[in-house]
């Protein structure tokens, strides 16, 4: 019994099992006035996807190759969840007015695309030092809380494992 107290109160476990960086949702609440619109200009909000897990990508409409790769990876990560994939939504926040390539829209079919002001995204999403929001993929829980950020050029198998863990541990969404 003495050993269990010693282990619990003195020897703190340092290992972690998550690949993505956990985010305190209280520090980064989703802004009520994000100013999101659909590609055709109708008002929209991330709240429309409450009740599901959201994989979030940010980037300009031009979408360089790294952006395209990340959008395709999000599609694949959703498919890799098998029967749980219906619990996930993919959202791309487009930070400018540049028209989106039709071929890209076809490749990432099923991804919800919302235009938002770049300043709103920059002030909301946490990034790694020296990085920007377009470098990361984020995970939002079904209650609408930003909860995880994945590193730049993430390892898809580790991201899949993290998403699988949160889906398994969560009864909602």
ABEGO torsion letter per residue (X at the ends): XAAAAAAAAABBBABBABABBBBBAAABBBBABAGBBBAAGBBBBAAAABGBBBBBBBEBAAGBAAAAAAAAAAAAAAAAAEAAAAABBBBBBBABABBBBAAAAAAABGBBBBBBBAAAAAAABBBBBGBBAAABBBBBBAAGBBABBBBBGBBAAAAAAAAAAAAAABABX
